[in-house]
Amino acid sequence: MTTTQTRSFLLCTWLWAAGADAANCTEPAAGAAIPDIRLEEIASGLSNPVHITGAGDGSGRLYVVEQRGTVRVIENGKLAPDPFLDIRGKVESGGEKGLLSIAFHPKYAENGAFFVDYTTREGGLYSHVSRMARGRDGRADPKSERLLLKIEQPYSNHNGGQLAFGPDGYLYISLGDGGSANDPQEHGQNLETLLGTILRIDVERSDGARPYAIPRDNPFVGRAGAREEIFAYGLRNPWRFSFDAANGRLYAADVGQWAREEINVIEKGGNYGWRVMEGEICTPSIDPNCSTEGYSLPIQTYQTGPLGRSVTGGFVYRGRRSPALCGVYLYGDYVSGNVWGLRYDGNRVTAHRQLLRTQIGISTFGQDDEGELYVADHKSGRIFRIAAR
């Protein structure tokens, strides 16, 4: 199979796995009303859940990442007693650190491969992005780990940690700016570091001693003084991002500092402003009179304060259960428990409103293989399915 044929196959596989069948829902007009939502509890008893995903294998299983270093399985409405993966002995957990996400290979049903992002302490704090494999018993084999990326973390926060395969078959990886406040080492605008970025790598090929390859159309390929893995940069802490299963559009929520929480649509080579800008304004604690030229602005922001203090990115709804939500991007806030929805037509937000005020610590949203959406309560360990009222 040629590289082009492989990519085409992966695209079709990704669209199926992401629930992008056109029959899932019919998107209404751009300015259509966004309905209220409700949360339906489907599982409890988890420990600090931080990521929810399907495997794209048609099994209907939901995989929930626990921050401490385990991945649990919800199947047929029940939480399996034994974890799919347990790497607690390797994971440095607490605060914003831990096992942060899992991404299943687009051909997981055939090859059993998946990828994890976690923080570990070995002579310093590092983020590891590793490839692993499913064992013969159907559970993960920790001994299969193959390290792809090892990134030093100068501080204990802003680890990013999202992994997801895009419609192009490449693995996307989010990394925060390295932590502390005001990006003291100025990673956000430095293309020589991987921190403060979204990366894009090819896990189907290796390049010499490097266990992955750089996609040839990455925006900084061949540019002196730039890491070629970088897809977009200028981000503070892109904790959660997702692809719209219908069109591949990449949404990323970037956690703000003291002024703005923001939602971005990520474009190849885009510079999203941090630390010069926070949201759509000049970062108040850096330079309130900065030049804004050359930066990609968010599509939506809210002021840090009563509305919330830590944005959690979600997904565009593409399921069948709640057709009135079709095409709505849902996101929330970890601190306030607010959930919002917006419609974006590729140029502007055409509708936006608050949908729900909860009492939960919204650590992550998730999407199953049918395009249905979920949300996790980091505090109580409960998982909820989202439905329109």
N, C-alpha and C positions, 0 to 999 in steps of 0.2 A: 504494500500500500504506500503510495507517495505521501509526502508531507501534506500536500493540499487535500488529498483524499482523507487522510487521518484527521485533519482539522475539520473537514466537513462532517465526518462521522461524529466527532466530539461535539460539534455544534448541535447536531440533531439529538444526540444523547443528552446534552445539557438542557435543551429545551424541554425534552420529555421529563427529565428528572426534576426540573424546576416547575413543573405543572403549567407549562406554557401552551398547552393545547388550546387552540382558538375557541373550542367549544366550552372551555371552562367558564368564561363569562364574557358578556358583550359590554364593552365600555360605552357609557353614555356620553352625551355632549360634554365638552370641556368644562362648562360652567355648571354642570349638574350638582344638585345638592348632595352634601355628604351626610349620611345618616349617623345617628348616635350608635354606640356600640355597647355590648355587654361582654363580660368575661365568664366563661364556663370552665370551672375547675376540672382538670382531667387527671391530675396526679399531685401527690404531696409526699413529704418525707425525704426530700432531696436536701443535700448540703450545699448551700450557696451556689445555685445554678447560675451559669454565666453564658451559656450558648445552647441553642436548640436547632436541630436540623434533621432532615431525612437523609437517607443514604442514596437515593435515586435508583434503588434496586428493585422497586416494585413490592417490597415486603410490607410497607405500611408502618414500619417501625420509626419511632422518634428517638433520636439520640440526644441526651442532655449532658452537657459538660459541667462537672462540678469543679469549682475552683481549686479544691484541695489536690486534684490530680487524678480524678476518676471520670469515666464516661458511663452513664446509666442508660438503660433502654426502657422505653414505654412501648408495649405491644399489646394490642387488643384491649386498650384501656387500663392496663396493669403495669406497674413498675416492677421490672424483673429484679429478683433479689441479688443476683450476681452482676457485677459491673462488666461492661464490654471491654473496658481498659482500666488498668490501675497502675499508675506510675507515680504514686505518692512519694516513693523513695527518691525520686529525681526532682520533684517540683518544689520550688520555693513559693509558698503561698501566703496570702495575707495582704490587706490593703487592696492595691490594684494588681498585685502579682498572683501568679498561679497558672494552672492549665486554663487557657483562655479561649480556645476554639478548636474545632475539628472540621476538616473538609474531606469528603469522600471523592475519590477519583471518579471522573465521568464514566469509567468502565469498571467501577467497583464490583458489580455483580460478577464480572468475569475474572478480574485480576486481584480482587481483595485488598487493593491499596488505598490508604488514606493518609492524611497529613495532620499534624498537630502543631500548635504554637504554645509554648510554655516558658515560664521563667525558672531559672535554676541558679544555684550559687555554687561556684567552683573556682575559688580564688577571686571572686568578684561576682556581680550579678549580670546574667546574660539572658537574652531571649534566644530560645532554640526553635527553629522550624525543622521538623523531621518528618521523614516518610516512614510509615509502618505498614504491616500487613496483617490480614486476618489469618488466624490459625485454623487448623483442621477442625477444631471444636466450634468454629463460628465466632469465637471471641478473638480479640486482638492479641497478637503475640508481641509482648514488650521487647523480646530479644531481637526482633526484626528491625529495630530502629536504625535508620540511616540518617545522620545529620546532614541537612542541606545548608542551613544558614545558622551562624552563631554571631549574635550582635550584642556587644557590650552595652549595658545599661548604666549610665553614670549615677542615676538616682532611682528610687524605688517606685516612682509613679510614672504615669504616661507611657505605659508599655504597649498601647494599641492592642494588637493580638488577634485581629480578625483574619481568617483565611477563607477564601472562596474561589472556586473555579469560575471563570468568565465564559461567555458564549464562544470565545475563541479557543477554548481548551487550555488556556494558560492559568497558572495559579497566581492569584492576587493576595498581597500580604500588607496589612496596615501596621505601621510603627509610629509611636508617639515621638515627641521631640527629645526624649531622654529624661524629662522630669524637672523637678523643682518648680520655681515660678519665673516668669519672664524669659524662659529659654536662655539661661545664663551662658550656655556655650554656643548659642546662636546656630543651632542645628537646622532650624526651620528653613532658612534661606541658603543653606550650604549643600551644594550638590555632591560634595565629596563624602558625605555621610549618608547612611541609610535611614537615619533617624528623622522623624517628621515627614514621612512619605507614605505613599502606597506603591508597593513594588509589583512587578509583573515578571514572572519567570516561566521557563519552559521545563517542566519536569519529565518530559518524554525523551529528552536528550541530555547528554552530559557534554562538558567542554573541557577536555584535558583532565586536570585534577579536580575541577569543579563539578559537583554532582548534579548540575542543572545547566541549562543554556540560556542565553539572552535572546528573546525574540528579536528578529532583525529589524522590526519596525518600532522598537521601543524608542521613545523620543530623544534619548541622550546617547544613543549608540554612536561611537566614534568621536564624542565630544571630550576634549581634554579637560581634566579636572572635574569630571562628573562620573558617578556610579551608573553603569548602564542598566542596572536592575530597576532604576526609578521610573515609574509611570507618571506620578504626579507628586508635588511637594508643597511645602509651605503650610503644613498641618501641625496642630498642637497635640491632639490626642484623638485620632480617628478610631474610637473604640469599636464602633460597629458600622459596616457598610454592606450594601447588597446590590444585586443586579435585578432590574425589572425583567421578569421572565418573558414578557411579551416583546420587548424591543432591545434588551441588553443594556439599557441606560444604567449607569453606575451612580448610586446615591450614597453619600457618606455623611454621617453626623460627626462634627468635630466639637469635642467638649471644650467649652470656653474657660476663661480665667476668672475675671471679676466683672465682666461687662456684657458679653454676648455668648449665647449658645446658637450653633448654626447648622443648617442643612446645606450641603453642596451637591451639585451634579458634577462628577469628576470627569474631566476630559484629558486625553493624552497630552502630557507635557504641561498641564496647568499648574500655575503657582497660586496657592490659595491664601497667601498673605502673611501667615504667622512667621515671625513675631511682630512684624511691622503693623499688621492689621489683626483685629479681633472681630470676626464677623464682617460687617459692612463699614466699621469705623476704624480709625487709627487707634492702636492699642493705647489706652489712656496712661498706663504706667510706663510706657516706652517713649512715645512721641505723639501727642495728640494732634500735631500739625503735619503728619507725614504726607508724603506723596503717595497717592493710591494708583498711580499709573502702572499698568502691566500685571495687575493682580486679578484673579478670577473671583468674583463676588458670590456669596451664597445666594441661593434662591429663597431662603427663608431664615429668619433669625427671631429670637426673643431675648428680652433683656434679662440678664441674670438677676434673680431676686425672688419675689413671691411666685412667679410662674415656674421657677425651677432653677437648679444650679448645676445640673449635669445631664446633658442631652444623651439619649439612647436612640440610636438609629434603628429603623425598622425595615419594612418591605412594602412594595406595591402589591396590593391584594389582587390575586389572579385565580381565586378558588371558585367553587360552585355553590357553597352553602349560603353565601351572602351576596347575591348579585348586585345589590345597591352599593356595595363597597368596591365594585370592579374599577380598577385604575386608580384607587386612592392609595397614596403613600402614607403609611401610619408610622408615627414615632412618638417617643415619650420622654419623661424625665425621671431619673433615678431618685432624686430628692423629693420632688413635689408629688410624684405619682400621676401627673397629668399625662393624658394621651391626646394627640392631635392627628388630624388627617388633612392632606392637601392633594389637589390635582395640579399636575404640571404638564403643559402641552409641548414641551421642548424649547420654549422660549420664555415662558413666564408662568407663575402660579396663578391659576384661574379660579381656584376656590381653596379656602383654608378655614378651619375652625377647630376649637377644642371639642373633643368627643366624650371625654370621660375624666373624672377626677377620682383617683383610687387612693388607697392607703398602702400600696405595695411599693417596694423598692425595685423599680423596673430596670433590671440588669441587662436584659436582652429580649429581642423579639426573635421568632423563628418561623420557618416555613417548611411544611411537609411536602411530600412528593405530589400532592394534589393541589398545591397552591394555597392551602389553608394556613392561617397565621396563628401564632402563639406568642405568649409573653410569660416571662419568668419573674417570680418574686424572690429576689436574692435573700431577703430577710427570713421568710417563713419556709422557703423551699418548695413552694407550690408552683405548678404549671397550669396556665389557663389557655383555652382556645378562645379566639376573638370571633364574635358574631355580631351582625347588624341587629339593632333593635327592631 
